[in-house]
Amino acid sequence: MKVKLPVRRAILLRRTYEAPAEGRAGKIRLDFNENTSGCSPAARKALARLTAKQIATYPEYELATRKLARYFGVNRSELLLTNGGDDALRVFFDTFVEPNADVLICEPTFPMYRYYAEIAGARVKVLRYGAGMEFPLHAALAALRKKPALFFLANPNNPTGTLVPRADVRKLLRAATHTVLVLDEAYAEFSPESAVPWIRQYPHVFVARTFSKAEGMAGLRLGAVIGHRDSLSYVRRAMPPYPVNLAALVAGTAAVEERKTIADYVRDVKRLRGWLTRELEQRGVRVFPSAANFLLADFGSGGAKFFQDLARQNILVRERKQDLGAGYARITIGTRAELNKLLKVFDQGR
């Protein structure tokens, strides 16, 4: 039987998004910006306490939302929980983007902004970071005068690690008179700045957060959208009734109640980030300033061989040949032992 499926044109014009790699178990995972130490003991214990009847019941959100709102320093009405950080981005297209609307991004950046924009049938308007990975502020301000529906800004940015200062973010907010500005703060815990305190002053700014990085819960898929209560009410209309699973709710609330584990991990990442920067620069590698839990480095003409050597030693990094050029790689800040193994491979290959 022959049939013709009524597939949307936006889907026909794009390829399936494929996760970069599988088969990572047992390897040194410096490629996905995960917490390589794992989630907190409190989260593990909370998961172990789940009963069969609880798992068989649809989740309730009130208690978890109140606790997580307190963690972010906002009211319950200013927080919306989502199925991971990716879902926290998708919901903006469901809420604000009509077909053929303009969506502004600045590349290189997190690819899901373009992914969701293309699926929504939006027109993607692209700015570019400079050769030194500096944010093009003046070009962004000019682009905002054309009133795009959405502007996605990862801050700190992935994969560059760079941070747009608060003063410049405020300029963007003031210029975005007809634009929803989504600040993706997946790495905010490692950064000195956040736009969360501004949500009551600027009703057109939303902050997307994730529990996949500092909290070490990438496998459970828990994210959040933070915004002005009136603006967030529109976003809620685009959400299903049960977007977050029970295990993620239980582990997330337990993790934030044991804040010392998160604080210790963040402190270690910042310390090791500076140490690895110095070690690589002493070896002649160009490293870009980072406010995240990773570094972007340019290994030059020897990069391809180095990445192959790492792979043979089961050490994974995220090569950025496709969007930045040969020799570039993003390296997650793992443990000191993991990073020492990376440096050992580099030294052996020189």
N, C-alpha and C positions, 0 to 999 in steps of 0.2 A: 504493500500500500504506500503510495507516494503522498506526502503532505508537504505543505509549505508553511514553515513557522513564521509568525509575524514578528520577527526580531527587530528591535529598535535599531535605527541607523547608527546611533552612537555606539552600540555594542558591536555591530558589524565592522565598524571602522577601527576598532582597537583590539589589541591582543589581551589574552588573559594575564592578570597579574600573577607572576610566579614568585614565591618566596625564594630568596637568593640561594639557599642551600639547605639540605637535610643531611642526616647521618652525622650529626655533630656530637652525639653522646660520647663521652670519654675523651674528648679533645679539649684543648685550651681555647676557650671561646672568647676571643677578643674581637669579634666581628659584628655582634648585634647590640652592643651597648647594654647588655644585661648586667645585673648584679652577680658577678661570678662567685660570690660567697654564698648566695642563696638567700631565701627569705628568713625572717626572724623566727626564733624558736616559739614565740608566742603564736604566730600564725600557724605553724605546724601543729601545735597542741590544740588550737581552736578547731582545726579541720578534723583532728582525730576524735574530737568530742561530738561531732555530728552524728545524730541517730538515724536509723533507717526511716523512721516516720518523718523526721525533718526533711530528709532528702526527697521523700515522696510528696512533699507539700510545696505549693507555689511560694516563692519567697515574699517576705514582708520587708518594706524599705524604711519605715519611719525611724526606727531606732538607729540603724546604720547611717542613714542620711544625717541625722542630728549629730552623731559622733564624728563623722567625717567632715561635716561642715565646721565643727569646732576645730578640727585639725587644720583646716585651711583658713580659719579666722573669719568665716562668713556666717550668715544666717542660713537656716535650712531652706528658705525660699530662694536663696541665691545659688543653690547647688543642685545639679542634675547628674545622677550617676549613669554611666554608660558601660557598654560591653567592650572595655578596652579603650585605649587612646584613639584607635582608628575610628571607632564608632562615635567618639566625641567630635570627630571632624566631619563624618558623613552627615550628621544630623543638620548641619548648617546648610547643606545643599537641599535637603528635604524641606527646610524652612524658608530659605531666602532666595533660591536660585530658580528662575524660570528658564526655559530653553532659550539659547542664544544670549543669555545675560553674560556680562563680562566678569571674569574672575581674575584677580591680580595675584601673582606669586613672584618670588624672587629666587632664581636658581643659581647655583645648585642648592637644593633643599629637599625636604622629605617628599618622596614621590607620590604619596597618597593624595596630596592636594590636586595635582594634575590628574591623577587617576579618577578621583570622584568628579572633578570638573568635566572630564571627557564623557563619563557615563551620564552625567546630567545634561549633556548637550550644550554646555556653556562654551563661551569663547575664552580661551586662556590667554591672558596678556602677561608677558614675561619680562621682568627686570633681571639684571645679572649682577652678582657680586663681582667686585673688581679683582685684579690680579693678586692683591694682598688680602683678599676675602673681606674687603670693606663693604659695608652696606651702602647702596646708591641712594642716599637720602633725597637729594634734589630731584632725581628721576622719579622716585616714589611719590613725592609731593605733587609733581606735575601729573603723574598718572591718576592720582586721587581726584584731581580736578575734573577728570573725565567721568567720574561717578560710577566706578565699577560696583557691582552688587556686593562682592566679598573681596577682602584682602587678607590672605593668609601670611602670617609672619612667624616663623619659628624663632624663638628667642629664649635661650641660645639656639643658634641655627645648627641643623644637622644636614650636611656633614662637616661644616666648617668649624663649629664650636664657638663662633664669634657671637658677640652680644651687641645689640643695638642699645645705646645708653638711654636712660629714662628721659632725658631732655629731648632726644630725638623721637622717642616713642610718643611723647606728648605732642610734638609737632605733627606727627602722623595722625593722631587722634583729632586734633583740631582741624586738620585738613580734610578728614573723612566725613564730610557733612552729609553725604548720601550713601555711605558705604559701611557695611558691617566689618569691623576689624577683629579678626580672630588671632589672638596671640597664643601660639602653641608653646606651652611651657613644660614640655616633657622633661626637661633637664633643670627645672627651676631650683631644685634642692642644692645643686652644685654651683649656683649662680648667686651673685649678690643682689639681684634685682627681680622684682615681680610686679605685674600690673594688677594683681588681685585687689590691692587697696583702692584702685581707681574705678571699680565697677559701679559705684553709686554716683560718681561724678560724671562718668561717660557711659550713657545707656547703650551706646553702639559698640562697646568693646566686650568681647567674650574671651575668657581664658580657658584653654583646654589643658587638662592635666592627666597624668597617667600614674598607675602604681607599678608599672613594669620596670622602672629603673631603680630609684633609691630604695623602694620598698621590696624589690626583688620578687615581684609577683607576675612576671610576664606570662607564665603559663596559665594563670587564672583569668586574665582579661578583665581588668577593672580600670575604668577611666572616669573622668568627671568634666563637666562644663560648669564654669562659674561665671555669673553675670548679674546685671541689674535684675531685680525680681520681676519687673514689668516686662522687660525684654525677654527674659528667660521663659516667661509664660507662653510665648509663641513657640519657642523651641520644644517645650513639653508637648505641644499638640502633635508634633511630628514623631514622638517616641511611642514605641509599643508599651503595653502595660507591665511587662516583666523583662526589662532589657538586661538585667544583671543576675547571674546565677547565685545561688545560696552560698556556695563555697567561696566565691570571690567576696561576698559581703562579710562573711564570718572572718575570713583571713585578713581582709582589709581593715576592719575595725580592730582586730587584735593587734595588727602591726602598728597602727598609729597610737595605740594605748601603750605600746612598748617603744617609746620614742628614742630611747637611748641607743637601741640597735641601729636605727636609721641614722641618728646623729653620728655614731661612731663610724659607720660606713662612709658617710659623706665626708667626714674629716679625713679618713684614710685616702679617699679618692683625691681630694684636693692636694694632700701632701704628695701622693705618688704621681699625680699629674705634673706637678712642678719638677719632681725628681726625674721622671721620664723625659720631660722636655729638655732638661739640662743634659741628660745622658745622650740623647739623640743629637742635639746640637753640637756637642763635643765630638761627635762622630761625623760631622759635616752634613747632617740631615736638616732640611728646612722644616721647622715646626711652626704652625700657626697658633696664635693665642686662643685658648679655649676656656669657656666658662661652663663646660659640660663634663660628663664622665668619660670622655674620649679625647683623642688628639687627632688632628689632620696633619699628615706629614708628607713631604715630597722627597722620595728617595732617589729621584733622578733616573739616570740611565741604568743604574744597577737595580732598580726597583723590581723589575720583572723576575730576575733571578732570585732576589731576596724573598719574594712572595712564594716562589716555587720551593725554595729551601724551607720556608716556614710550613708550607703544606705537607712536605715530606716528614716533618717533625710533629705533625698533627697540631699545629698552632694556626688558628684561623684569624685573619684580619679581613677587613672589607676593602678590597681593591677598588679604586675609583677611576679606573681607566676610561670608562664610558662617558663620564660627565666632566672630569677634570683633566684627564690626560695620563699617559703612561708614567708610572713611578709614584702616583699618589695613592695613599691608603689611609683609612680611618681606623684607629686602634683604640679599642676599649681599654679603660684603665682597670685592669684586673688586680690580682694580688701582687705583692712584691715578688713572690716566687715565680708567678706566671710571666711577669714582665722581664725578670732576669733571664728566663729561658729564651724570650724573644731577642734580647740583646746578645745572648750567647750565640744564637744562630747568625745574627748580623756580623758579629766579630769573626766567626769562623769562615764566613763567606768573603771576607775582604782580601 
